[in-house]
Amino acid sequence: MERIVEQNLLYDFYGELLTKHQKDIYGEHVLNDMTPSEIAADYGITRQAAYDMIRRCNKILEDYEQRLHLVQKFLKTKEKVKEIHALSKRILREEKKDQMENDIKQIEFVSNKILEDL
């Protein structure tokens, strides 16, 4: 997964667990694509302090993900929903009853997997 997307997902899922100061600085970096130098200028801290805060927040959020796996579960569920969507679109185009029944069974299987994962 691309690093920027990963950081955004981690921030979306676990950002509220950071302190306000951590959230502000990390949010500027991840959401607004600000460099440590730009953050340092805005917050009146050194570039090194901004850089260290960003690295520390990355580590904190990655640790949460290692323990809770919420992002991983979200991405797996998203893939399963995409599969259901593709199957349902295929059913709408199907003319063969056998294939339609197989697709419906597959939708049931995938949706049950989603429910088990939740």
C-alpha positions in Angstrom: 0.0 0.0 0.0 1.3 3.5 -0.8 2.8 5.2 2.2 0.6 8.3 2.0 -2.6 6.2 1.8 -1.4 4.1 4.7 -0.7 7.1 6.8 -4.1 8.6 6.0 -5.9 5.4 6.9 -4.0 5.1 10.2 -4.8 8.7 11.0 -8.5 8.1 10.2 -8.7 5.1 12.4 -6.5 6.0 15.3 -5.9 9.7 15.1 -8.3 10.4 17.9 -6.0 8.4 20.2 -3.2 11.0 19.8 -2.8 14.0 22.0 -4.2 17.3 20.6 -0.6 18.5 19.9 0.3 15.3 18.1 -2.9 15.3 16.2 -2.4 18.9 15.0 1.1 18.3 13.8 0.6 14.9 12.3 -2.6 16.0 10.7 -0.8 18.9 9.0 1.7 16.5 7.6 -0.7 13.8 6.5 -3.8 15.7 5.5 -2.3 18.9 4.3 0.9 17.5 2.9 3.0 20.0 4.9 6.8 19.4 5.3 8.4 19.4 8.7 9.9 22.8 7.9 6.5 24.3 7.1 5.0 22.8 10.2 7.9 24.1 12.3 7.3 27.6 11.0 3.6 27.5 11.7 3.9 26.0 15.2 7.1 27.9 16.3 9.1 24.7 16.8 12.3 23.4 15.2 12.2 21.5 12.0 13.8 18.6 13.9 11.0 18.7 16.6 8.3 18.6 13.8 10.1 15.7 12.1 10.5 13.8 15.4 6.8 14.3 16.2 5.8 13.0 12.8 8.0 9.9 13.2 6.8 9.3 16.7 3.1 9.6 15.6 3.8 7.1 12.7 5.2 4.7 15.2 2.3 5.1 17.7 -0.3 4.7 14.9 1.5 1.6 13.5 1.6 0.1 16.9 -2.2 0.5 17.3 -2.7 -1.2 14.0 -0.4 -4.1 14.9 -2.5 -4.6 18.0 -6.0 -3.9 16.7 -5.8 -4.6 12.9 -8.7 -2.2 12.2 -7.2 -0.9 8.9 -6.5 -4.4 7.8 -10.0 -5.5 8.5 -11.4 -2.5 6.8 -9.4 -3.2 3.6 -10.4 -6.8 3.6 -14.0 -5.9 4.0 -13.7 -3.3 1.2 -12.4 -5.9 -1.2 -15.2 -8.3 -0.3 -17.8 -5.5 -0.9 -16.2 -4.8 -4.3 -16.5 -8.5 -5.1 -20.2 -8.5 -4.1 -20.7 -5.4 -6.3 -19.0 -7.1 -9.3 -21.1 -10.2 -8.8 -24.4 -8.3 -8.6 -23.5 -6.3 -11.7 -22.8 -9.6 -13.5 -26.2 -11.0 -12.4 -27.9 -8.1 -14.0 -26.3 -9.0 -17.3 -26.8 -12.7 -17.0 -29.3 -14.6 -19.0 -28.4 -18.1 -17.9 -30.3 -19.2 -14.8 -27.5 -21.6 -13.7 -24.8 -18.8 -13.7 -27.2 -16.5 -11.9 -27.8 -19.0 -9.1 -24.0 -19.6 -8.8 -23.4 -15.8 -8.6 -26.1 -15.4 -5.9 -24.6 -18.2 -3.9 -21.2 -16.5 -4.2 -22.7 -13.3 -3.0 -24.2 -15.1 0.0 -20.8 -16.7 0.7 -18.9 -13.4 0.5 -21.4 -11.5 2.6 -21.3 -14.2 5.3 -17.5 -13.8 5.4 -17.9 -10.1 5.9 -20.3 -10.8 8.8 -17.9 -13.3 10.3 -15.1 -10.8 10.2 -17.2 -8.1 11.9 
